[in-house]
Structures are given as C-alpha cells and as structure tokens.
C-alpha cells in the first residue's frame, strides 16, 4: 500500500493545513537563530575558560 506525501505549504488547500505549514516554517527559523546563539555562547565560554587556565 502506498501513502501519499503531505502537500507543501503552497499546495495545502485547506486553511488548517496552510496554518500548520506556516507555523512549522516559523519554528525552523527560530530554531536556527537559537542554534547560532548557543554556538556563540559556548565558543565564548570555552575561550574564557581556556584563556584563564593558560594565564
């Protein structure tokens, strides 16, 4: 038995499907920004710790 693939946001005809696809896209963007902020915070914390151990 084959299943049909979910439609992308542009192909979603029902208003509920359009809303769900838009929310999922918005969450992805926020997650990317949070990942960058976490990386910068981790990198700077490592740099500070490494610097204080050397000097």
mmCIF file of the N, C-alpha and C atoms, coordinates in Angstrom:
data_MODEL
# 
_entry.id   MODEL 
# 
loop_
_atom_site.group_PDB 
_atom_site.id 
_atom_site.type_symbol 
_atom_site.label_atom_id 
_atom_site.label_alt_id 
_atom_site.label_comp_id 
_atom_site.label_asym_id 
_atom_site.label_entity_id 
_atom_site.label_seq_id 
_atom_site.pdbx_PDB_ins_code 
_atom_site.Cartn_x 
_atom_site.Cartn_y 
_atom_site.Cartn_z 
_atom_site.occupancy 
_atom_site.B_iso_or_equiv 
_atom_site.pdbx_formal_charge 
_atom_site.auth_seq_id 
_atom_site.auth_comp_id 
_atom_site.auth_asym_id 
_atom_site.auth_atom_id 
_atom_site.pdbx_PDB_model_num 
ATOM 1   N N  . UNK A 1 1  ? 0.836  -1.176 0.000  1.00 0.00 ? 1  UNK A N  1 
ATOM 2   C CA . UNK A 1 1  ? 0.000  0.000  0.000  1.00 0.00 ? 1  UNK A CA 1 
ATOM 3   C C  . UNK A 1 1  ? 0.886  1.246  0.000  1.00 0.00 ? 1  UNK A C  1 
ATOM 4   N N  . UNK A 1 2  ? 0.591  2.176  -0.848 1.00 0.00 ? 2  UNK A N  1 
ATOM 5   C CA . UNK A 1 2  ? 1.373  3.411  -0.924 1.00 0.00 ? 2  UNK A CA 1 
ATOM 6   C C  . UNK A 1 2  ? 0.611  4.541  -0.259 1.00 0.00 ? 2  UNK A C  1 
ATOM 7   N N  . UNK A 1 3  ? 1.351  5.365  0.465  1.00 0.00 ? 3  UNK A N  1 
ATOM 8   C CA . UNK A 1 3  ? 0.757  6.547  1.091  1.00 0.00 ? 3  UNK A CA 1 
ATOM 9   C C  . UNK A 1 3  ? 1.099  7.779  0.273  1.00 0.00 ? 3  UNK A C  1 
ATOM 10  N N  . UNK A 1 4  ? 0.210  8.728  0.270  1.00 0.00 ? 4  UNK A N  1 
ATOM 11  C CA . UNK A 1 4  ? 0.502  9.980  -0.419 1.00 0.00 ? 4  UNK A CA 1 
ATOM 12  C C  . UNK A 1 4  ? 1.329  10.866 0.493  1.00 0.00 ? 4  UNK A C  1 
ATOM 13  N N  . UNK A 1 5  ? 2.218  11.604 -0.088 1.00 0.00 ? 5  UNK A N  1 
ATOM 14  C CA . UNK A 1 5  ? 3.064  12.504 0.686  1.00 0.00 ? 5  UNK A CA 1 
ATOM 15  C C  . UNK A 1 5  ? 2.286  13.746 1.081  1.00 0.00 ? 5  UNK A C  1 
ATOM 16  N N  . UNK A 1 6  ? 2.595  14.332 2.251  1.00 0.00 ? 6  UNK A N  1 
ATOM 17  C CA . UNK A 1 6  ? 1.918  15.571 2.636  1.00 0.00 ? 6  UNK A CA 1 
ATOM 18  C C  . UNK A 1 6  ? 2.241  16.690 1.643  1.00 0.00 ? 6  UNK A C  1 
ATOM 19  N N  . UNK A 1 7  ? 1.292  17.530 1.429  1.00 0.00 ? 7  UNK A N  1 
ATOM 20  C CA . UNK A 1 7  ? 1.483  18.626 0.493  1.00 0.00 ? 7  UNK A CA 1 
ATOM 21  C C  . UNK A 1 7  ? 2.309  19.739 1.108  1.00 0.00 ? 7  UNK A C  1 
ATOM 22  N N  . UNK A 1 8  ? 3.141  20.414 0.334  1.00 0.00 ? 8  UNK A N  1 
ATOM 23  C CA . UNK A 1 8  ? 3.854  21.580 0.856  1.00 0.00 ? 8  UNK A CA 1 
ATOM 24  C C  . UNK A 1 8  ? 2.878  22.726 1.127  1.00 0.00 ? 8  UNK A C  1 
ATOM 25  N N  . UNK A 1 9  ? 3.371  23.784 1.749  1.00 0.00 ? 9  UNK A N  1 
ATOM 26  C CA . UNK A 1 9  ? 2.516  24.904 2.154  1.00 0.00 ? 9  UNK A CA 1 
ATOM 27  C C  . UNK A 1 9  ? 1.766  25.508 0.968  1.00 0.00 ? 9  UNK A C  1 
ATOM 28  N N  . UNK A 1 10 ? 2.415  25.580 -0.184 1.00 0.00 ? 10 UNK A N  1 
ATOM 29  C CA . UNK A 1 10 ? 1.746  26.183 -1.337 1.00 0.00 ? 10 UNK A CA 1 
ATOM 30  C C  . UNK A 1 10 ? 0.644  25.280 -1.881 1.00 0.00 ? 10 UNK A C  1 
ATOM 31  N N  . UNK A 1 11 ? 0.785  23.968 -1.696 1.00 0.00 ? 11 UNK A N  1 
ATOM 32  C CA . UNK A 1 11 ? -0.201 23.053 -2.221 1.00 0.00 ? 11 UNK A CA 1 
ATOM 33  C C  . UNK A 1 11 ? -1.303 22.714 -1.238 1.00 0.00 ? 11 UNK A C  1 
ATOM 34  N N  . UNK A 1 12 ? -1.181 23.165 0.001  1.00 0.00 ? 12 UNK A N  1 
ATOM 35  C CA . UNK A 1 12 ? -2.195 22.863 1.008  1.00 0.00 ? 12 UNK A CA 1 
ATOM 36  C C  . UNK A 1 12 ? -3.442 23.683 0.715  1.00 0.00 ? 12 UNK A C  1 
ATOM 37  N N  . UNK A 1 13 ? -4.525 23.015 0.457  1.00 0.00 ? 13 UNK A N  1 
ATOM 38  C CA . UNK A 1 13 ? -5.752 23.716 0.075  1.00 0.00 ? 13 UNK A CA 1 
ATOM 39  C C  . UNK A 1 13 ? -6.602 24.094 1.289  1.00 0.00 ? 13 UNK A C  1 
ATOM 40  N N  . UNK A 1 14 ? -6.588 23.277 2.300  1.00 0.00 ? 14 UNK A N  1 
ATOM 41  C CA . UNK A 1 14 ? -7.424 23.543 3.461  1.00 0.00 ? 14 UNK A CA 1 
ATOM 42  C C  . UNK A 1 14 ? -6.754 24.598 4.346  1.00 0.00 ? 14 UNK A C  1 
ATOM 43  N N  . UNK A 1 15 ? -7.515 25.543 4.917  1.00 0.00 ? 15 UNK A N  1 
ATOM 44  C CA . UNK A 1 15 ? -6.911 26.597 5.749  1.00 0.00 ? 15 UNK A CA 1 
ATOM 45  C C  . UNK A 1 15 ? -6.125 26.058 6.941  1.00 0.00 ? 15 UNK A C  1 
ATOM 46  N N  . UNK A 1 16 ? -6.588 24.971 7.541  1.00 0.00 ? 16 UNK A N  1 
ATOM 47  C CA . UNK A 1 16 ? -5.864 24.401 8.678  1.00 0.00 ? 16 UNK A CA 1 
ATOM 48  C C  . UNK A 1 16 ? -4.492 23.889 8.251  1.00 0.00 ? 16 UNK A C  1 
ATOM 49  N N  . UNK A 1 17 ? -4.434 23.230 7.099  1.00 0.00 ? 17 UNK A N  1 
ATOM 50  C CA . UNK A 1 17 ? -3.147 22.747 6.605  1.00 0.00 ? 17 UNK A CA 1 
ATOM 51  C C  . UNK A 1 17 ? -2.200 23.900 6.295  1.00 0.00 ? 17 UNK A C  1 
ATOM 52  N N  . UNK A 1 18 ? -2.722 24.972 5.769  1.00 0.00 ? 18 UNK A N  1 
ATOM 53  C CA . UNK A 1 18 ? -1.880 26.134 5.480  1.00 0.00 ? 18 UNK A CA 1 
ATOM 54  C C  . UNK A 1 18 ? -1.314 26.718 6.768  1.00 0.00 ? 18 UNK A C  1 
ATOM 55  N N  . UNK A 1 19 ? -2.119 26.781 7.826  1.00 0.00 ? 19 UNK A N  1 
ATOM 56  C CA . UNK A 1 19 ? -1.664 27.336 9.096  1.00 0.00 ? 19 UNK A CA 1 
ATOM 57  C C  . UNK A 1 19 ? -0.581 26.456 9.721  1.00 0.00 ? 19 UNK A C  1 
ATOM 58  N N  . UNK A 1 20 ? -0.760 25.151 9.654  1.00 0.00 ? 20 UNK A N  1 
ATOM 59  C CA . UNK A 1 20 ? 0.221  24.234 10.240 1.00 0.00 ? 20 UNK A CA 1 
ATOM 60  C C  . UNK A 1 20 ? 1.551  24.348 9.504  1.00 0.00 ? 20 UNK A C  1 
ATOM 61  N N  . UNK A 1 21 ? 1.524  24.406 8.191  1.00 0.00 ? 21 UNK A N  1 
ATOM 62  C CA . UNK A 1 21 ? 2.756  24.515 7.419  1.00 0.00 ? 21 UNK A CA 1 
ATOM 63  C C  . UNK A 1 21 ? 3.466  25.834 7.709  1.00 0.00 ? 21 UNK A C  1 
ATOM 64  N N  . UNK A 1 22 ? 2.732  26.914 7.868  1.00 0.00 ? 22 UNK A N  1 
ATOM 65  C CA . UNK A 1 22 ? 3.339  28.214 8.162  1.00 0.00 ? 22 UNK A CA 1 
ATOM 66  C C  . UNK A 1 22 ? 3.975  28.214 9.546  1.00 0.00 ? 22 UNK A C  1 
ATOM 67  N N  . UNK A 1 23 ? 3.325  27.597 10.510 1.00 0.00 ? 23 UNK A N  1 
ATOM 68  C CA . UNK A 1 23 ? 3.883  27.543 11.865 1.00 0.00 ? 23 UNK A CA 1 
ATOM 69  C C  . UNK A 1 23 ? 5.145  26.698 11.888 1.00 0.00 ? 23 UNK A C  1 
ATOM 70  N N  . UNK A 1 24 ? 5.156  25.611 11.151 1.00 0.00 ? 24 UNK A N  1 
ATOM 71  C CA . UNK A 1 24 ? 6.336  24.751 11.112 1.00 0.00 ? 24 UNK A CA 1 
ATOM 72  C C  . UNK A 1 24 ? 7.519  25.500 10.512 1.00 0.00 ? 24 UNK A C  1 
ATOM 73  N N  . UNK A 1 25 ? 7.275  26.292 9.485  1.00 0.00 ? 25 UNK A N  1 
ATOM 74  C CA . UNK A 1 25 ? 8.331  27.082 8.864  1.00 0.00 ? 25 UNK A CA 1 
ATOM 75  C C  . UNK A 1 25 ? 8.852  28.137 9.833  1.00 0.00 ? 25 UNK A C  1 
ATOM 76  N N  . UNK A 1 26 ? 7.976  28.774 10.584 1.00 0.00 ? 26 UNK A N  1 
ATOM 77  C CA . UNK A 1 26 ? 8.398  29.791 11.540 1.00 0.00 ? 26 UNK A CA 1 
ATOM 78  C C  . UNK A 1 26 ? 9.236  29.171 12.643 1.00 0.00 ? 26 UNK A C  1 
ATOM 79  N N  . UNK A 1 27 ? 8.883  27.981 13.092 1.00 0.00 ? 27 UNK A N  1 
ATOM 80  C CA . UNK A 1 27 ? 9.653  27.306 14.136 1.00 0.00 ? 27 UNK A CA 1 
ATOM 81  C C  . UNK A 1 27 ? 11.053 26.977 13.668 1.00 0.00 ? 27 UNK A C  1 
ATOM 82  N N  . UNK A 1 28 ? 11.201 26.609 12.427 1.00 0.00 ? 28 UNK A N  1 
ATOM 83  C CA . UNK A 1 28 ? 12.517 26.265 11.892 1.00 0.00 ? 28 UNK A CA 1 
ATOM 84  C C  . UNK A 1 28 ? 13.432 27.477 11.915 1.00 0.00 ? 28 UNK A C  1 
ATOM 85  N N  . UNK A 1 29 ? 12.932 28.621 11.554 1.00 0.00 ? 29 UNK A N  1 
ATOM 86  C CA . UNK A 1 29 ? 13.758 29.838 11.566 1.00 0.00 ? 29 UNK A CA 1 
ATOM 87  C C  . UNK A 1 29 ? 14.193 30.190 12.972 1.00 0.00 ? 29 UNK A C  1 
ATOM 88  N N  . UNK A 1 30 ? 13.295 30.094 13.940 1.00 0.00 ? 30 UNK A N  1 
ATOM 89  C CA . UNK A 1 30 ? 13.636 30.411 15.326 1.00 0.00 ? 30 UNK A CA 1 
ATOM 90  C C  . UNK A 1 30 ? 14.678 29.436 15.839 1.00 0.00 ? 30 UNK A C  1 
ATOM 91  N N  . UNK A 1 31 ? 14.539 28.177 15.494 1.00 0.00 ? 31 UNK A N  1 
ATOM 92  C CA . UNK A 1 31 ? 15.495 27.171 15.953 1.00 0.00 ? 31 UNK A CA 1 
ATOM 93  C C  . UNK A 1 31 ? 16.887 27.461 15.408 1.00 0.00 ? 31 UNK A C  1 
ATOM 94  N N  . UNK A 1 32 ? 16.983 27.893 14.146 1.00 0.00 ? 32 UNK A N  1 
ATOM 95  C CA . UNK A 1 32 ? 18.281 28.224 13.563 1.00 0.00 ? 32 UNK A CA 1 
ATOM 96  C C  . UNK A 1 32 ? 18.934 29.366 14.311 1.00 0.00 ? 32 UNK A C  1 
ATOM 97  N N  . UNK A 1 33 ? 18.168 30.382 14.663 1.00 0.00 ? 33 UNK A N  1 
ATOM 98  C CA . UNK A 1 33 ? 18.722 31.512 15.413 1.00 0.00 ? 33 UNK A CA 1 
ATOM 99  C C  . UNK A 1 33 ? 19.178 31.076 16.792 1.00 0.00 ? 33 UNK A C  1 
ATOM 100 N N  . UNK A 1 34 ? 18.423 30.202 17.440 1.00 0.00 ? 34 UNK A N  1 
ATOM 101 C CA . UNK A 1 34 ? 18.809 29.715 18.761 1.00 0.00 ? 34 UNK A CA 1 
ATOM 102 C C  . UNK A 1 34 ? 20.086 28.889 18.680 1.00 0.00 ? 34 UNK A C  1 
ATOM 103 N N  . UNK A 1 35 ? 20.246 28.115 17.621 1.00 0.00 ? 35 UNK A N  1 
ATOM 104 C CA . UNK A 1 35 ? 21.458 27.309 17.455 1.00 0.00 ? 35 UNK A CA 1 
ATOM 105 C C  . UNK A 1 35 ? 22.686 28.201 17.311 1.00 0.00 ? 35 UNK A C  1 
ATOM 106 N N  . UNK A 1 36 ? 22.566 29.272 16.561 1.00 0.00 ? 36 UNK A N  1 
ATOM 107 C CA . UNK A 1 36 ? 23.693 30.189 16.377 1.00 0.00 ? 36 UNK A CA 1 
ATOM 108 C C  . UNK A 1 36 ? 24.033 30.871 17.706 1.00 0.00 ? 36 UNK A C  1 
ATOM 109 N N  . UNK A 1 37 ? 23.018 31.301 18.429 1.00 0.00 ? 37 UNK A N  1 
ATOM 110 C CA . UNK A 1 37 ? 23.265 31.949 19.727 1.00 0.00 ? 37 UNK A CA 1 
ATOM 111 C C  . UNK A 1 37 ? 23.928 30.983 20.703 1.00 0.00 ? 37 UNK A C  1 
ATOM 112 N N  . UNK A 1 38 ? 23.487 29.728 20.720 1.00 0.00 ? 38 UNK A N  1 
ATOM 113 C CA . UNK A 1 38 ? 24.083 28.734 21.602 1.00 0.00 ? 38 UNK A CA 1 
ATOM 114 C C  . UNK A 1 38 ? 25.529 28.462 21.215 1.00 0.00 ? 38 UNK A C  1 
ATOM 115 N N  . UNK A 1 39 ? 25.812 28.399 19.931 1.00 0.00 ? 39 UNK A N  1 
ATOM 116 C CA . UNK A 1 39 ? 27.186 28.183 19.481 1.00 0.00 ? 39 UNK A CA 1 
ATOM 117 C C  . UNK A 1 39 ? 28.088 29.328 19.907 1.00 0.00 ? 39 UNK A C  1 
ATOM 118 N N  . UNK A 1 40 ? 27.632 30.559 19.723 1.00 0.00 ? 40 UNK A N  1 
ATOM 119 C CA . UNK A 1 40 ? 28.448 31.720 20.107 1.00 0.00 ? 40 UNK A CA 1 
ATOM 120 C C  . UNK A 1 40 ? 28.677 31.727 21.617 1.00 0.00 ? 40 UNK A C  1 
ATOM 121 N N  . UNK A 1 41 ? 27.662 31.433 22.384 1.00 0.00 ? 41 UNK A N  1 
ATOM 122 C CA . UNK A 1 41 ? 27.799 31.392 23.842 1.00 0.00 ? 41 UNK A CA 1 
ATOM 123 C C  . UNK A 1 41 ? 28.775 30.300 24.263 1.00 0.00 ? 41 UNK A C  1 
ATOM 124 N N  . UNK A 1 42 ? 28.666 29.126 23.682 1.00 0.00 ? 42 UNK A N  1 
ATOM 125 C CA . UNK A 1 42 ? 29.563 28.018 24.024 1.00 0.00 ? 42 UNK A CA 1 
ATOM 126 C C  . UNK A 1 42 ? 30.999 28.324 23.620 1.00 0.00 ? 42 UNK A C  1 
ATOM 127 N N  . UNK A 1 43 ? 31.169 28.882 22.452 1.00 0.00 ? 43 UNK A N  1 
ATOM 128 C CA . UNK A 1 43 ? 32.514 29.215 21.984 1.00 0.00 ? 43 UNK A CA 1 
ATOM 129 C C  . UNK A 1 43 ? 33.163 30.255 22.881 1.00 0.00 ? 43 UNK A C  1 
ATOM 130 N N  . UNK A 1 44 ? 32.410 31.284 23.244 1.00 0.00 ? 44 UNK A N  1 
ATOM 131 C CA . UNK A 1 44 ? 32.988 32.330 24.101 1.00 0.00 ? 44 UNK A CA 1 
ATOM 132 C C  . UNK A 1 44 ? 33.280 31.788 25.505 1.00 0.00 ? 44 UNK A C  1 
ATOM 133 N N  . UNK A 1 45 ? 32.422 30.909 26.040 1.00 0.00 ? 45 UNK A N  1 
ATOM 134 C CA . UNK A 1 45 ? 32.679 30.321 27.359 1.00 0.00 ? 45 UNK A CA 1 
ATOM 135 C C  . UNK A 1 45 ? 33.931 29.449 27.319 1.00 0.00 ? 45 UNK A C  1 
ATOM 136 N N  . UNK A 1 46 ? 34.099 28.665 26.272 1.00 0.00 ? 46 UNK A N  1 
ATOM 137 C CA . UNK A 1 46 ? 35.304 27.846 26.128 1.00 0.00 ? 46 UNK A CA 1 
ATOM 138 C C  . UNK A 1 46 ? 36.537 28.733 26.025 1.00 0.00 ? 46 UNK A C  1 
ATOM 139 N N  . UNK A 1 47 ? 36.454 29.801 25.255 1.00 0.00 ? 47 UNK A N  1 
ATOM 140 C CA . UNK A 1 47 ? 37.595 30.705 25.094 1.00 0.00 ? 47 UNK A CA 1 
ATOM 141 C C  . UNK A 1 47 ? 37.983 31.333 26.428 1.00 0.00 ? 47 UNK A C  1 
ATOM 142 N N  . UNK A 1 48 ? 37.000 31.783 27.200 1.00 0.00 ? 48 UNK A N  1 
ATOM 143 C CA . UNK A 1 48 ? 37.287 32.404 28.504 1.00 0.00 ? 48 UNK A CA 1 
ATOM 144 C C  . UNK A 1 48 ? 37.928 31.392 29.451 1.00 0.00 ? 48 UNK A C  1 
ATOM 145 N N  . UNK A 1 49 ? 37.376 30.189 29.509 1.00 0.00 ? 49 UNK A N  1 
ATOM 146 C CA . UNK A 1 49 ? 37.954 29.151 30.386 1.00 0.00 ? 49 UNK A CA 1 
ATOM 147 C C  . UNK A 1 49 ? 39.386 28.793 29.948 1.00 0.00 ? 49 UNK A C  1 
ATOM 148 N N  . UNK A 1 50 ? 39.582 28.597 28.676 1.00 0.00 ? 50 UNK A N  1 
ATOM 149 C CA . UNK A 1 50 ? 40.909 28.246 28.171 1.00 0.00 ? 50 UNK A CA 1 
ATOM 150 C C  . UNK A 1 50 ? 41.907 29.378 28.440 1.00 0.00 ? 50 UNK A C  1 
ATOM 151 N N  . UNK A 1 51 ? 41.482 30.609 28.246 1.00 0.00 ? 51 UNK A N  1 
ATOM 152 C CA . UNK A 1 51 ? 42.357 31.766 28.485 1.00 0.00 ? 51 UNK A CA 1 
ATOM 153 C C  . UNK A 1 51 ? 42.740 31.877 29.946 1.00 0.00 ? 51 UNK A C  1 
ATOM 154 N N  . UNK A 1 52 ? 41.783 31.640 30.851 1.00 0.00 ? 52 UNK A N  1 
ATOM 155 C CA . UNK A 1 52 ? 42.088 31.772 32.279 1.00 0.00 ? 52 UNK A CA 1 
ATOM 156 C C  . UNK A 1 52 ? 42.985 30.631 32.755 1.00 0.00 ? 52 UNK A C  1 
ATOM 157 N N  . UNK A 1 53 ? 42.910 29.452 32.183 1.00 0.00 ? 53 UNK A N  1 
ATOM 158 C CA . UNK A 1 53 ? 43.795 28.367 32.595 1.00 0.00 ? 53 UNK A CA 1 
ATOM 159 C C  . UNK A 1 53 ? 45.229 28.609 32.129 1.00 0.00 ? 53 UNK A C  1 
ATOM 160 N N  . UNK A 1 54 ? 45.418 29.238 30.984 1.00 0.00 ? 54 UNK A N  1 
ATOM 161 C CA . UNK A 1 54 ? 46.752 29.484 30.470 1.00 0.00 ? 54 UNK A CA 1 
ATOM 162 C C  . UNK A 1 54 ? 47.429 30.635 31.223 1.00 0.00 ? 54 UNK A C  1 
ATOM 163 N N  . UNK A 1 55 ? 46.675 31.687 31.488 1.00 0.00 ? 55 UNK A N  1 
ATOM 164 C CA . UNK A 1 55 ? 47.290 32.859 32.131 1.00 0.00 ? 55 UNK A CA 1 
ATOM 165 C C  . UNK A 1 55 ? 46.851 32.954 33.514 1.00 0.00 ? 55 UNK A C  1 
# 
